[in-house]
């Protein structure tokens, strides 16, 4: 376990997800959605870029398990969705600002 967690259960509780879900992320059987991806980055003290394999961790001791790290292709798809949704949100906010 990384980031001071001694068990999957502790990490899962910190992320507010079921232990089985966390275990599936570690083993690469499933991949986190955008909101959980952000929680993982914050909890483990790494950037989303690092989770996607685009950057090195700012703290090498703060790393996710090998299963999640090795599955960057699927996580990149989620990141693309996040960026798309962020763009939509920015457009909505701009429209709201113009309307007020």
Gaussian input, Z-matrix of N, CA and C with variables (Angstrom, degrees):
# hf/3-21g

backbone

0 1
 N
 C     1     B1
 C     2     B2     1     A1
 N     3     B3     2     A2     1     D1
 C     4     B4     3     A3     2     D2
 C     5     B5     4     A4     3     D3
 N     6     B6     5     A5     4     D4
 C     7     B7     6     A6     5     D5
 C     8     B8     7     A7     6     D6
 N     9     B9     8     A8     7     D7
 C    10    B10     9     A9     8     D8
 C    11    B11    10    A10     9     D9
 N    12    B12    11    A11    10    D10
 C    13    B13    12    A12    11    D11
 C    14    B14    13    A13    12    D12
 N    15    B15    14    A14    13    D13
 C    16    B16    15    A15    14    D14
 C    17    B17    16    A16    15    D15
 N    18    B18    17    A17    16    D16
 C    19    B19    18    A18    17    D17
 C    20    B20    19    A19    18    D18
 N    21    B21    20    A20    19    D19
 C    22    B22    21    A21    20    D20
 C    23    B23    22    A22    21    D21
 N    24    B24    23    A23    22    D22
 C    25    B25    24    A24    23    D23
 C    26    B26    25    A25    24    D24
 N    27    B27    26    A26    25    D25
 C    28    B28    27    A27    26    D26
 C    29    B29    28    A28    27    D27
 N    30    B30    29    A29    28    D28
 C    31    B31    30    A30    29    D29
 C    32    B32    31    A31    30    D30
 N    33    B33    32    A32    31    D31
 C    34    B34    33    A33    32    D32
 C    35    B35    34    A34    33    D33
 N    36    B36    35    A35    34    D34
 C    37    B37    36    A36    35    D35
 C    38    B38    37    A37    36    D36
 N    39    B39    38    A38    37    D37
 C    40    B40    39    A39    38    D38
 C    41    B41    40    A40    39    D39
 N    42    B42    41    A41    40    D40
 C    43    B43    42    A42    41    D41
 C    44    B44    43    A43    42    D42
 N    45    B45    44    A44    43    D43
 C    46    B46    45    A45    44    D44
 C    47    B47    46    A46    45    D45
 N    48    B48    47    A47    46    D46
 C    49    B49    48    A48    47    D47
 C    50    B50    49    A49    48    D48
 N    51    B51    50    A50    49    D49
 C    52    B52    51    A51    50    D50
 C    53    B53    52    A52    51    D51
 N    54    B54    53    A53    52    D52
 C    55    B55    54    A54    53    D53
 C    56    B56    55    A55    54    D54
 N    57    B57    56    A56    55    D55
 C    58    B58    57    A57    56    D56
 C    59    B59    58    A58    57    D57
 N    60    B60    59    A59    58    D58
 C    61    B61    60    A60    59    D59
 C    62    B62    61    A61    60    D60
 N    63    B63    62    A62    61    D61
 C    64    B64    63    A63    62    D62
 C    65    B65    64    A64    63    D63
 N    66    B66    65    A65    64    D64
 C    67    B67    66    A66    65    D65
 C    68    B68    67    A67    66    D66
 N    69    B69    68    A68    67    D67
 C    70    B70    69    A69    68    D68
 C    71    B71    70    A70    69    D69
 N    72    B72    71    A71    70    D70
 C    73    B73    72    A72    71    D71
 C    74    B74    73    A73    72    D72
 N    75    B75    74    A74    73    D73
 C    76    B76    75    A75    74    D74
 C    77    B77    76    A76    75    D75
 N    78    B78    77    A77    76    D76
 C    79    B79    78    A78    77    D77
 C    80    B80    79    A79    78    D78
 N    81    B81    80    A80    79    D79
 C    82    B82    81    A81    80    D80
 C    83    B83    82    A82    81    D81
 N    84    B84    83    A83    82    D82
 C    85    B85    84    A84    83    D83
 C    86    B86    85    A85    84    D84
 N    87    B87    86    A86    85    D85
 C    88    B88    87    A87    86    D86
 C    89    B89    88    A88    87    D87
 N    90    B90    89    A89    88    D88
 C    91    B91    90    A90    89    D89
 C    92    B92    91    A91    90    D90
 N    93    B93    92    A92    91    D91
 C    94    B94    93    A93    92    D92
 C    95    B95    94    A94    93    D93
 N    96    B96    95    A95    94    D94
 C    97    B97    96    A96    95    D95
 C    98    B98    97    A97    96    D96
 N    99    B99    98    A98    97    D97
 C   100   B100    99    A99    98    D98
 C   101   B101   100   A100    99    D99
 N   102   B102   101   A101   100   D100
 C   103   B103   102   A102   101   D101
 C   104   B104   103   A103   102   D102
 N   105   B105   104   A104   103   D103
 C   106   B106   105   A105   104   D104
 C   107   B107   106   A106   105   D105
 N   108   B108   107   A107   106   D106
 C   109   B109   108   A108   107   D107
 C   110   B110   109   A109   108   D108
 N   111   B111   110   A110   109   D109
 C   112   B112   111   A111   110   D110
 C   113   B113   112   A112   111   D111
 N   114   B114   113   A113   112   D112
 C   115   B115   114   A114   113   D113
 C   116   B116   115   A115   114   D114
 N   117   B117   116   A116   115   D115
 C   118   B118   117   A117   116   D116
 C   119   B119   118   A118   117   D117
 N   120   B120   119   A119   118   D118
 C   121   B121   120   A120   119   D119
 C   122   B122   121   A121   120   D120
 N   123   B123   122   A122   121   D121
 C   124   B124   123   A123   122   D122
 C   125   B125   124   A124   123   D123
 N   126   B126   125   A125   124   D124
 C   127   B127   126   A126   125   D125
 C   128   B128   127   A127   126   D126
 N   129   B129   128   A128   127   D127
 C   130   B130   129   A129   128   D128
 C   131   B131   130   A130   129   D129
 N   132   B132   131   A131   130   D130
 C   133   B133   132   A132   131   D131
 C   134   B134   133   A133   132   D132
 N   135   B135   134   A134   133   D133
 C   136   B136   135   A135   134   D134
 C   137   B137   136   A136   135   D135
 N   138   B138   137   A137   136   D136
 C   139   B139   138   A138   137   D137
 C   140   B140   139   A139   138   D138
 N   141   B141   140   A140   139   D139
 C   142   B142   141   A141   140   D140
 C   143   B143   142   A142   141   D141
 N   144   B144   143   A143   142   D142
 C   145   B145   144   A144   143   D143
 C   146   B146   145   A145   144   D144
 N   147   B147   146   A146   145   D145
 C   148   B148   147   A147   146   D146
 C   149   B149   148   A148   147   D147
 N   150   B150   149   A149   148   D148
 C   151   B151   150   A150   149   D149
 C   152   B152   151   A151   150   D150
 N   153   B153   152   A152   151   D151
 C   154   B154   153   A153   152   D152
 C   155   B155   154   A154   153   D153
 N   156   B156   155   A155   154   D154
 C   157   B157   156   A156   155   D155
 C   158   B158   157   A157   156   D156
 N   159   B159   158   A158   157   D157
 C   160   B160   159   A159   158   D158
 C   161   B161   160   A160   159   D159
 N   162   B162   161   A161   160   D160
 C   163   B163   162   A162   161   D161
 C   164   B164   163   A163   162   D162
 N   165   B165   164   A164   163   D163
 C   166   B166   165   A165   164   D164
 C   167   B167   166   A166   165   D165
 N   168   B168   167   A167   166   D166
 C   169   B169   168   A168   167   D167
 C   170   B170   169   A169   168   D168
 N   171   B171   170   A170   169   D169
 C   172   B172   171   A171   170   D170
 C   173   B173   172   A172   171   D171
 N   174   B174   173   A173   172   D172
 C   175   B175   174   A174   173   D173
 C   176   B176   175   A175   174   D174
 N   177   B177   176   A176   175   D175
 C   178   B178   177   A177   176   D176
 C   179   B179   178   A178   177   D177
 N   180   B180   179   A179   178   D178
 C   181   B181   180   A180   179   D179
 C   182   B182   181   A181   180   D180
 N   183   B183   182   A182   181   D181
 C   184   B184   183   A183   182   D182
 C   185   B185   184   A184   183   D183
 N   186   B186   185   A185   184   D184
 C   187   B187   186   A186   185   D185
 C   188   B188   187   A187   186   D186
 N   189   B189   188   A188   187   D187
 C   190   B190   189   A189   188   D188
 C   191   B191   190   A190   189   D189
 N   192   B192   191   A191   190   D190
 C   193   B193   192   A192   191   D191
 C   194   B194   193   A193   192   D192
 N   195   B195   194   A194   193   D193
 C   196   B196   195   A195   194   D194
 C   197   B197   196   A196   195   D195
 N   198   B198   197   A197   196   D196
 C   199   B199   198   A198   197   D197
 C   200   B200   199   A199   198   D198
 N   201   B201   200   A200   199   D199
 C   202   B202   201   A201   200   D200
 C   203   B203   202   A202   201   D201
 N   204   B204   203   A203   202   D202
 C   205   B205   204   A204   203   D203
 C   206   B206   205   A205   204   D204
 N   207   B207   206   A206   205   D205
 C   208   B208   207   A207   206   D206
 C   209   B209   208   A208   207   D207
 N   210   B210   209   A209   208   D208
 C   211   B211   210   A210   209   D209
 C   212   B212   211   A211   210   D210
 N   213   B213   212   A212   211   D211
 C   214   B214   213   A213   212   D212
 C   215   B215   214   A214   213   D213
 N   216   B216   215   A215   214   D214
 C   217   B217   216   A216   215   D215
 C   218   B218   217   A217   216   D216
 N   219   B219   218   A218   217   D217
 C   220   B220   219   A219   218   D218
 C   221   B221   220   A220   219   D219
 N   222   B222   221   A221   220   D220
 C   223   B223   222   A222   221   D221
 C   224   B224   223   A223   222   D222
 N   225   B225   224   A224   223   D223
 C   226   B226   225   A225   224   D224
 C   227   B227   226   A226   225   D225
 N   228   B228   227   A227   226   D226
 C   229   B229   228   A228   227   D227
 C   230   B230   229   A229   228   D228
 N   231   B231   230   A230   229   D229
 C   232   B232   231   A231   230   D230
 C   233   B233   232   A232   231   D231
 N   234   B234   233   A233   232   D232
 C   235   B235   234   A234   233   D233
 C   236   B236   235   A235   234   D234
 N   237   B237   236   A236   235   D235
 C   238   B238   237   A237   236   D236
 C   239   B239   238   A238   237   D237
 N   240   B240   239   A239   238   D238
 C   241   B241   240   A240   239   D239
 C   242   B242   241   A241   240   D240
 N   243   B243   242   A242   241   D241
 C   244   B244   243   A243   242   D242
 C   245   B245   244   A244   243   D243
 N   246   B246   245   A245   244   D244
 C   247   B247   246   A246   245   D245
 C   248   B248   247   A247   246   D246
 N   249   B249   248   A248   247   D247
 C   250   B250   249   A249   248   D248
 C   251   B251   250   A250   249   D249
 N   252   B252   251   A251   250   D250
 C   253   B253   252   A252   251   D251
 C   254   B254   253   A253   252   D252
 N   255   B255   254   A254   253   D253
 C   256   B256   255   A255   254   D254
 C   257   B257   256   A256   255   D255
 N   258   B258   257   A257   256   D256
 C   259   B259   258   A258   257   D257
 C   260   B260   259   A259   258   D258
 N   261   B261   260   A260   259   D259
 C   262   B262   261   A261   260   D260
 C   263   B263   262   A262   261   D261
 N   264   B264   263   A263   262   D262
 C   265   B265   264   A264   263   D263
 C   266   B266   265   A265   264   D264
 N   267   B267   266   A266   265   D265
 C   268   B268   267   A267   266   D266
 C   269   B269   268   A268   267   D267
 N   270   B270   269   A269   268   D268
 C   271   B271   270   A270   269   D269
 C   272   B272   271   A271   270   D270
 N   273   B273   272   A272   271   D271
 C   274   B274   273   A273   272   D272
 C   275   B275   274   A274   273   D273
 N   276   B276   275   A275   274   D274
 C   277   B277   276   A276   275   D275
 C   278   B278   277   A277   276   D276
 N   279   B279   278   A278   277   D277
 C   280   B280   279   A279   278   D278
 C   281   B281   280   A280   279   D279
 N   282   B282   281   A281   280   D280
 C   283   B283   282   A282   281   D281
 C   284   B284   283   A283   282   D282
 N   285   B285   284   A284   283   D283
 C   286   B286   285   A285   284   D284
 C   287   B287   286   A286   285   D285
 N   288   B288   287   A287   286   D286
 C   289   B289   288   A288   287   D287
 C   290   B290   289   A289   288   D288
 N   291   B291   290   A290   289   D289
 C   292   B292   291   A291   290   D290
 C   293   B293   292   A292   291   D291
 N   294   B294   293   A293   292   D292
 C   295   B295   294   A294   293   D293
 C   296   B296   295   A295   294   D294
 N   297   B297   296   A296   295   D295
 C   298   B298   297   A297   296   D296
 C   299   B299   298   A298   297   D297

   B1=1.4485
   B2=1.5248
   B3=1.2950
   B4=1.4543
   B5=1.5271
   B6=1.3273
   B7=1.4664
   B8=1.5187
   B9=1.3393
   B10=1.4529
   B11=1.5147
   B12=1.3290
   B13=1.4515
   B14=1.5191
   B15=1.3281
   B16=1.4584
   B17=1.5166
   B18=1.3129
   B19=1.4604
   B20=1.5245
   B21=1.3195
   B22=1.4581
   B23=1.5206
   B24=1.3257
   B25=1.4574
   B26=1.5254
   B27=1.3320
   B28=1.4683
   B29=1.5270
   B30=1.3139
   B31=1.4643
   B32=1.5285
   B33=1.3182
   B34=1.4636
   B35=1.5245
   B36=1.3089
   B37=1.4675
   B38=1.5210
   B39=1.3278
   B40=1.4657
   B41=1.5279
   B42=1.3251
   B43=1.4662
   B44=1.5220
   B45=1.3284
   B46=1.4646
   B47=1.5293
   B48=1.3416
   B49=1.4659
   B50=1.5210
   B51=1.3259
   B52=1.4663
   B53=1.5285
   B54=1.3214
   B55=1.4629
   B56=1.5281
   B57=1.3089
   B58=1.4644
   B59=1.5305
   B60=1.3280
   B61=1.4648
   B62=1.5143
   B63=1.3365
   B64=1.4633
   B65=1.5346
   B66=1.3197
   B67=1.4594
   B68=1.5218
   B69=1.3242
   B70=1.4687
   B71=1.5225
   B72=1.3395
   B73=1.4672
   B74=1.5238
   B75=1.3325
   B76=1.4666
   B77=1.5183
   B78=1.3061
   B79=1.4601
   B80=1.5246
   B81=1.3278
   B82=1.4607
   B83=1.5103
   B84=1.3479
   B85=1.4771
   B86=1.5284
   B87=1.3194
   B88=1.4622
   B89=1.5197
   B90=1.3243
   B91=1.4495
   B92=1.5224
   B93=1.3175
   B94=1.4691
   B95=1.5161
   B96=1.3321
   B97=1.4570
   B98=1.5224
   B99=1.3162
   B100=1.4550
   B101=1.5267
   B102=1.3394
   B103=1.4612
   B104=1.5235
   B105=1.3172
   B106=1.4684
   B107=1.5270
   B108=1.3188
   B109=1.4595
   B110=1.5275
   B111=1.3098
   B112=1.4629
   B113=1.5257
   B114=1.3377
   B115=1.4728
   B116=1.5271
   B117=1.3275
   B118=1.4602
   B119=1.5264
   B120=1.3227
   B121=1.4687
   B122=1.5231
   B123=1.3209
   B124=1.4626
   B125=1.5246
   B126=1.3181
   B127=1.4604
   B128=1.5207
   B129=1.3290
   B130=1.4511
   B131=1.5297
   B132=1.3268
   B133=1.4583
   B134=1.5130
   B135=1.3231
   B136=1.4613
   B137=1.5224
   B138=1.3121
   B139=1.4643
   B140=1.5289
   B141=1.3207
   B142=1.4650
   B143=1.5252
   B144=1.3239
   B145=1.4635
   B146=1.5226
   B147=1.3258
   B148=1.4523
   B149=1.5282
   B150=1.3299
   B151=1.4678
   B152=1.5250
   B153=1.3227
   B154=1.4595
   B155=1.5208
   B156=1.3266
   B157=1.4493
   B158=1.5184
   B159=1.3289
   B160=1.4589
   B161=1.5178
   B162=1.3255
   B163=1.4575
   B164=1.5225
   B165=1.3136
   B166=1.4639
   B167=1.5187
   B168=1.3334
   B169=1.4636
   B170=1.5200
   B171=1.3423
   B172=1.4601
   B173=1.5236
   B174=1.3057
   B175=1.4553
   B176=1.5236
   B177=1.3284
   B178=1.4618
   B179=1.5253
   B180=1.3206
   B181=1.4644
   B182=1.5213
   B183=1.3268
   B184=1.4646
   B185=1.5262
   B186=1.3048
   B187=1.4613
   B188=1.5153
   B189=1.3085
   B190=1.4614
   B191=1.5160
   B192=1.2777
   B193=1.4594
   B194=1.5183
   B195=1.2903
   B196=1.4579
   B197=1.5242
   B198=1.3174
   B199=1.4653
   B200=1.5111
   B201=1.3220
   B202=1.4573
   B203=1.5253
   B204=1.3293
   B205=1.4759
   B206=1.5131
   B207=1.3164
   B208=1.4599
   B209=1.5246
   B210=1.2967
   B211=1.4614
   B212=1.5278
   B213=1.2981
   B214=1.4590
   B215=1.5293
   B216=1.3011
   B217=1.4633
   B218=1.5256
   B219=1.3232
   B220=1.4602
   B221=1.5219
   B222=1.3060
   B223=1.4673
   B224=1.5239
   B225=1.3180
   B226=1.4641
   B227=1.5290
   B228=1.3279
   B229=1.4663
   B230=1.5239
   B231=1.3260
   B232=1.4612
   B233=1.5268
   B234=1.3120
   B235=1.4612
   B236=1.5188
   B237=1.3064
   B238=1.4569
   B239=1.5243
   B240=1.3255
   B241=1.4595
   B242=1.5184
   B243=1.3175
   B244=1.4622
   B245=1.5266
   B246=1.3239
   B247=1.4627
   B248=1.5219
   B249=1.3100
   B250=1.4554
   B251=1.5223
   B252=1.3312
   B253=1.4572
   B254=1.5249
   B255=1.3236
   B256=1.4628
   B257=1.5266
   B258=1.3234
   B259=1.4643
   B260=1.5203
   B261=1.3237
   B262=1.4611
   B263=1.5225
   B264=1.3129
   B265=1.4577
   B266=1.5244
   B267=1.3169
   B268=1.4638
   B269=1.5259
   B270=1.3276
   B271=1.4633
   B272=1.5184
   B273=1.3266
   B274=1.4637
   B275=1.5193
   B276=1.3166
   B277=1.4597
   B278=1.5306
   B279=1.3207
   B280=1.4612
   B281=1.5214
   B282=1.3212
   B283=1.4694
   B284=1.5109
   B285=1.3150
   B286=1.4593
   B287=1.5163
   B288=1.3164
   B289=1.4543
   B290=1.5221
   B291=1.3321
   B292=1.4727
   B293=1.5253
   B294=1.3144
   B295=1.4621
   B296=1.5211
   B297=1.3171
   B298=1.4797
   B299=1.4827
   A1=110.01
   A2=116.00
   A3=122.53
   A4=109.03
   A5=115.50
   A6=123.71
   A7=113.07
   A8=117.22
   A9=120.33
   A10=115.11
   A11=118.52
   A12=121.17
   A13=108.88
   A14=115.87
   A15=119.37
   A16=112.33
   A17=116.99
   A18=119.58
   A19=110.25
   A20=114.36
   A21=119.86
   A22=110.07
   A23=116.23
   A24=120.61
   A25=110.60
   A26=116.93
   A27=119.88
   A28=110.95
   A29=116.70
   A30=120.57
   A31=110.05
   A32=116.86
   A33=120.98
   A34=111.22
   A35=116.65
   A36=119.76
   A37=111.02
   A38=116.53
   A39=120.25
   A40=110.91
   A41=115.97
   A42=121.34
   A43=112.59
   A44=116.66
   A45=123.08
   A46=111.47
   A47=114.47
   A48=121.52
   A49=108.03
   A50=117.53
   A51=119.65
   A52=111.54
   A53=115.61
   A54=120.65
   A55=111.00
   A56=117.04
   A57=120.63
   A58=110.72
   A59=116.70
   A60=120.39
   A61=110.49
   A62=115.97
   A63=119.71
   A64=110.35
   A65=116.21
   A66=120.28
   A67=111.77
   A68=116.17
   A69=119.97
   A70=111.33
   A71=117.39
   A72=120.20
   A73=109.91
   A74=116.12
   A75=120.07
   A76=112.14
   A77=116.49
   A78=120.34
   A79=112.98
   A80=116.70
   A81=120.15
   A82=114.28
   A83=117.39
   A84=120.42
   A85=111.71
   A86=117.23
   A87=121.05
   A88=108.04
   A89=115.68
   A90=121.12
   A91=109.90
   A92=116.49
   A93=119.56
   A94=112.42
   A95=114.46
   A96=120.30
   A97=107.97
   A98=116.16
   A99=121.79
   A100=113.62
   A101=117.37
   A102=119.63
   A103=111.68
   A104=117.04
   A105=120.82
   A106=109.90
   A107=117.27
   A108=120.79
   A109=110.03
   A110=116.68
   A111=120.77
   A112=110.81
   A113=117.02
   A114=120.53
   A115=111.00
   A116=116.91
   A117=121.07
   A118=109.66
   A119=116.31
   A120=120.08
   A121=111.19
   A122=116.65
   A123=120.61
   A124=110.38
   A125=117.25
   A126=122.07
   A127=112.19
   A128=117.02
   A129=120.75
   A130=112.87
   A131=116.76
   A132=120.04
   A133=114.12
   A134=116.64
   A135=120.95
   A136=108.53
   A137=115.84
   A138=119.44
   A139=109.33
   A140=114.75
   A141=119.36
   A142=108.84
   A143=116.67
   A144=119.57
   A145=110.43
   A146=116.32
   A147=119.20
   A148=110.73
   A149=116.31
   A150=119.43
   A151=110.76
   A152=115.94
   A153=120.66
   A154=112.40
   A155=116.71
   A156=121.00
   A157=113.93
   A158=116.97
   A159=120.86
   A160=113.68
   A161=117.81
   A162=122.06
   A163=108.85
   A164=116.73
   A165=119.98
   A166=109.00
   A167=118.48
   A168=119.94
   A169=110.15
   A170=115.48
   A171=117.87
   A172=109.90
   A173=117.07
   A174=121.65
   A175=106.81
   A176=116.92
   A177=120.17
   A178=112.90
   A179=117.96
   A180=120.12
   A181=111.21
   A182=116.34
   A183=120.39
   A184=107.84
   A185=117.33
   A186=121.13
   A187=110.40
   A188=115.09
   A189=119.77
   A190=109.94
   A191=115.61
   A192=120.38
   A193=111.13
   A194=116.24
   A195=122.36
   A196=111.58
   A197=117.81
   A198=120.29
   A199=112.78
   A200=117.85
   A201=121.27
   A202=110.22
   A203=116.57
   A204=119.80
   A205=111.71
   A206=116.99
   A207=120.38
   A208=113.57
   A209=117.54
   A210=120.57
   A211=111.50
   A212=117.51
   A213=121.30
   A214=113.77
   A215=118.25
   A216=119.69
   A217=111.19
   A218=116.98
   A219=119.98
   A220=110.85
   A221=116.95
   A222=120.22
   A223=109.56
   A224=117.70
   A225=120.67
   A226=111.17
   A227=116.34
   A228=119.52
   A229=110.32
   A230=115.96
   A231=119.67
   A232=110.61
   A233=117.06
   A234=120.87
   A235=110.31
   A236=116.91
   A237=120.61
   A238=110.39
   A239=116.07
   A240=121.01
   A241=110.69
   A242=116.97
   A243=121.28
   A244=110.01
   A245=116.26
   A246=120.08
   A247=111.36
   A248=115.92
   A249=120.03
   A250=110.70
   A251=116.72
   A252=120.82
   A253=111.04
   A254=116.61
   A255=120.03
   A256=110.14
   A257=116.48
   A258=120.60
   A259=111.61
   A260=116.39
   A261=120.46
   A262=111.08
   A263=115.99
   A264=120.50
   A265=110.84
   A266=116.84
   A267=120.35
   A268=110.57
   A269=117.24
   A270=120.52
   A271=110.62
   A272=117.07
   A273=121.24
   A274=111.06
   A275=116.27
   A276=119.94
   A277=111.29
   A278=116.03
   A279=119.62
   A280=110.46
   A281=116.86
   A282=120.83
   A283=110.91
   A284=116.73
   A285=121.41
   A286=110.54
   A287=117.78
   A288=121.47
   A289=110.91
   A290=116.36
   A291=119.75
   A292=111.06
   A293=116.70
   A294=121.40
   A295=112.26
   A296=117.33
   A297=119.76
   A298=111.75
   D1=146.57
   D2=179.15
   D3=-111.93
   D4=177.42
   D5=175.40
   D6=55.08
   D7=30.00
   D8=175.80
   D9=83.52
   D10=1.82
   D11=178.96
   D12=-88.82
   D13=137.19
   D14=179.69
   D15=-101.73
   D16=-3.55
   D17=179.43
   D18=-152.74
   D19=160.49
   D20=173.67
   D21=-60.41
   D22=-36.71
   D23=-178.47
   D24=-60.35
   D25=-44.95
   D26=179.01
   D27=-61.63
   D28=-46.37
   D29=-179.70
   D30=-63.08
   D31=-43.88
   D32=-179.99
   D33=-62.21
   D34=-41.82
   D35=178.38
   D36=-63.53
   D37=-41.23
   D38=179.27
   D39=-63.12
   D40=-35.59
   D41=179.29
   D42=-85.39
   D43=-7.17
   D44=-178.92
   D45=60.51
   D46=46.69
   D47=176.74
   D48=-133.62
   D49=159.73
   D50=176.94
   D51=-63.93
   D52=148.50
   D53=179.20
   D54=-58.31
   D55=-40.64
   D56=-179.78
   D57=-61.18
   D58=-39.92
   D59=178.07
   D60=-62.16
   D61=-45.12
   D62=178.56
   D63=-61.13
   D64=-43.20
   D65=177.89
   D66=-60.66
   D67=-37.80
   D68=177.13
   D69=-64.89
   D70=-36.83
   D71=175.93
   D72=-64.30
   D73=-45.50
   D74=-178.89
   D75=-60.78
   D76=-40.45
   D77=-176.11
   D78=-84.46
   D79=-9.88
   D80=-179.03
   D81=84.27
   D82=9.07
   D83=179.14
   D84=-73.24
   D85=-25.53
   D86=175.74
   D87=-149.16
   D88=170.34
   D89=-174.00
   D90=-131.66
   D91=144.93
   D92=-176.76
   D93=-70.31
   D94=146.85
   D95=172.46
   D96=-75.93
   D97=174.83
   D98=-172.35
   D99=-56.15
   D100=-45.54
   D101=-177.17
   D102=-66.19
   D103=-37.62
   D104=178.01
   D105=-72.84
   D106=-36.28
   D107=176.62
   D108=-57.21
   D109=-43.73
   D110=178.09
   D111=-64.63
   D112=-43.65
   D113=177.98
   D114=-60.40
   D115=-40.69
   D116=179.54
   D117=-62.23
   D118=-46.52
   D119=-179.94
   D120=-58.93
   D121=-46.12
   D122=-178.98
   D123=-66.95
   D124=-46.98
   D125=-177.02
   D126=-62.15
   D127=-41.67
   D128=-176.82
   D129=-91.75
   D130=-0.65
   D131=176.13
   D132=68.57
   D133=34.75
   D134=177.52
   D135=-125.62
   D136=162.90
   D137=178.38
   D138=-85.31
   D139=158.51
   D140=174.02
   D141=-63.29
   D142=-35.56
   D143=175.88
   D144=-55.74
   D145=-42.85
   D146=-179.94
   D147=-65.73
   D148=-41.87
   D149=178.39
   D150=-59.08
   D151=-31.75
   D152=-179.00
   D153=-87.52
   D154=1.53
   D155=179.65
   D156=79.81
   D157=17.86
   D158=-177.05
   D159=-97.83
   D160=-8.85
   D161=-174.21
   D162=-153.23
   D163=160.93
   D164=175.12
   D165=-88.72
   D166=153.24
   D167=-179.04
   D168=-67.44
   D169=145.35
   D170=178.16
   D171=-71.03
   D172=-20.86
   D173=178.36
   D174=-136.56
   D175=108.44
   D176=-174.40
   D177=-60.86
   D178=-23.16
   D179=177.98
   D180=-75.20
   D181=-17.72
   D182=-178.93
   D183=-99.30
   D184=89.88
   D185=-177.36
   D186=-138.65
   D187=152.36
   D188=176.76
   D189=-82.70
   D190=168.56
   D191=179.59
   D192=-63.73
   D193=159.76
   D194=-178.02
   D195=-58.58
   D196=-37.88
   D197=-177.93
   D198=-59.11
   D199=-44.04
   D200=179.40
   D201=-72.56
   D202=-42.99
   D203=-178.87
   D204=-60.09
   D205=-36.95
   D206=-175.35
   D207=-80.73
   D208=-4.40
   D209=-178.05
   D210=-109.97
   D211=43.12
   D212=-174.93
   D213=-66.69
   D214=-27.22
   D215=-178.43
   D216=-60.57
   D217=-46.07
   D218=179.96
   D219=-68.37
   D220=-37.07
   D221=179.72
   D222=-68.05
   D223=-34.84
   D224=177.83
   D225=-59.43
   D226=-36.51
   D227=176.93
   D228=-61.81
   D229=-41.99
   D230=177.89
   D231=-65.10
   D232=-40.23
   D233=179.67
   D234=-62.52
   D235=-38.49
   D236=177.65
   D237=-60.37
   D238=-41.90
   D239=177.39
   D240=-63.74
   D241=-41.91
   D242=178.50
   D243=-59.33
   D244=-46.93
   D245=-179.52
   D246=-63.22
   D247=-39.24
   D248=178.11
   D249=-63.80
   D250=-45.22
   D251=179.56
   D252=-66.21
   D253=-35.73
   D254=177.56
   D255=-63.64
   D256=-40.87
   D257=177.15
   D258=-62.41
   D259=-42.18
   D260=177.48
   D261=-63.63
   D262=-40.85
   D263=178.51
   D264=-63.38
   D265=-42.64
   D266=179.21
   D267=-62.08
   D268=-41.56
   D269=177.85
   D270=-62.49
   D271=-42.63
   D272=178.96
   D273=-63.12
   D274=-41.63
   D275=179.20
   D276=-65.33
   D277=-39.64
   D278=177.90
   D279=-64.16
   D280=-41.82
   D281=177.83
   D282=-63.27
   D283=-40.48
   D284=178.71
   D285=-64.53
   D286=-41.85
   D287=178.98
   D288=-63.55
   D289=-40.12
   D290=179.43
   D291=-67.44
   D292=-32.19
   D293=-177.94
   D294=-75.65
   D295=-21.26
   D296=-177.20
   D297=-99.61

